[in-house]
Amino acid sequence: MDYERIAEMESYLRECTDATEALTAQLDRMQALGDHMTRLFAYYGSEAWYTDRDGDLPAGISAGVLSEDAVYDQITAVRDASFRMLALATDILKNRI
């Protein structure tokens, strides 16, 4: 019986368990935001978005959503993260299980 190996594998189990639980929580969060994401991405560049950009906002109103870059950058970030998740999932399913 190799106690060192058992301890090493036990630490791997804890790390994998913690990471999987954190990832699952984040995936649940992203899934719950699905409708918000769809509505936000549809708003960007729409007629309503252009109309809202033409108005004068009162001081203190946050309006990053009306910028040229904020929503586009988010669309790109979600897309990039999705491709990363797909690549990781493919690697796990092909090579690790």
C-alpha positions as CSV (number, residue, x, y, z in Angstrom):
1,M,0.0,0.0,0.0
2,D,1.5,3.4,-1.1
3,Y,0.3,6.0,1.4
4,E,2.0,8.8,-0.5
5,R,0.1,7.9,-3.7
6,I,-3.2,7.7,-1.7
7,A,-2.6,11.1,-0.2
8,E,-1.8,12.5,-3.7
9,M,-4.9,11.0,-5.3
10,E,-7.0,12.2,-2.4
11,S,-5.8,15.8,-3.0
12,Y,-6.7,15.4,-6.7
13,L,-10.1,14.2,-5.7
14,R,-10.7,17.3,-3.5
15,E,-9.5,19.7,-6.2
16,C,-11.6,18.1,-8.9
17,T,-14.7,18.0,-6.6
18,D,-14.3,21.7,-5.6
19,A,-13.8,22.7,-9.3
20,T,-16.7,20.7,-10.5
21,E,-19.0,22.2,-7.8
22,A,-17.9,25.7,-8.7
23,L,-18.3,25.1,-12.4
24,T,-21.8,23.6,-11.9
25,A,-22.8,26.7,-9.9
26,Q,-21.6,29.0,-12.6
27,L,-23.3,27.0,-15.4
28,D,-26.5,27.1,-13.4
29,R,-26.1,30.9,-13.1
30,M,-25.5,31.3,-16.8
31,Q,-28.4,29.1,-17.7
32,A,-30.7,31.2,-15.4
33,L,-29.6,34.3,-17.2
34,G,-30.4,32.9,-20.6
35,D,-33.5,35.0,-21.2
36,H,-31.8,38.2,-20.0
37,M,-28.8,37.4,-22.4
38,T,-31.2,36.8,-25.3
39,R,-33.1,40.0,-24.7
40,L,-29.9,42.1,-24.2
41,F,-28.2,40.8,-27.3
42,A,-31.4,41.4,-29.4
43,Y,-31.6,45.0,-28.0
44,Y,-28.1,45.8,-29.0
45,G,-28.2,47.5,-32.4
46,S,-32.0,47.4,-32.6
47,E,-34.3,50.4,-33.4
48,A,-35.0,50.7,-29.7
49,W,-31.3,50.8,-28.9
50,Y,-30.7,53.6,-31.4
51,T,-33.8,55.5,-30.1
52,D,-32.5,55.2,-26.5
53,R,-29.1,56.5,-27.6
54,D,-30.6,59.7,-29.0
55,G,-32.2,60.7,-25.7
56,D,-30.7,62.8,-23.0
57,L,-30.1,60.8,-19.8
58,P,-30.4,62.3,-16.4
59,A,-27.2,62.5,-14.3
60,G,-26.4,59.4,-12.4
61,I,-28.1,57.0,-14.7
62,S,-25.8,54.1,-15.8
63,A,-26.0,53.6,-19.5
64,G,-23.1,51.4,-20.5
65,V,-25.5,49.4,-22.5
66,L,-25.8,52.3,-25.0
67,S,-22.1,52.3,-25.7
68,E,-20.6,50.9,-28.9
69,D,-18.5,48.3,-27.1
70,A,-20.0,47.1,-23.8
71,V,-22.7,44.7,-25.2
72,Y,-20.6,43.7,-28.2
73,D,-17.7,42.8,-25.9
74,Q,-20.1,40.7,-23.8
75,I,-21.4,38.9,-26.8
76,T,-17.8,38.1,-27.8
77,A,-16.9,37.0,-24.3
78,V,-19.9,34.7,-24.0
79,R,-19.1,33.2,-27.5
80,D,-15.5,32.7,-26.6
81,A,-16.4,31.1,-23.2
82,S,-18.9,28.8,-25.0
83,F,-16.2,27.6,-27.4
84,R,-13.9,27.0,-24.5
85,M,-16.5,25.0,-22.7
86,L,-17.2,23.0,-25.8
87,A,-13.5,22.2,-26.3
88,L,-13.0,21.3,-22.7
89,A,-16.1,19.1,-22.7
90,T,-15.0,17.3,-25.9
91,D,-11.5,16.7,-24.4
92,I,-13.0,15.4,-21.1
93,L,-15.4,13.0,-22.9
94,K,-12.8,11.8,-25.4
95,N,-9.7,11.5,-23.3
96,R,-10.5,11.5,-19.6
97,I,-13.4,9.2,-19.1
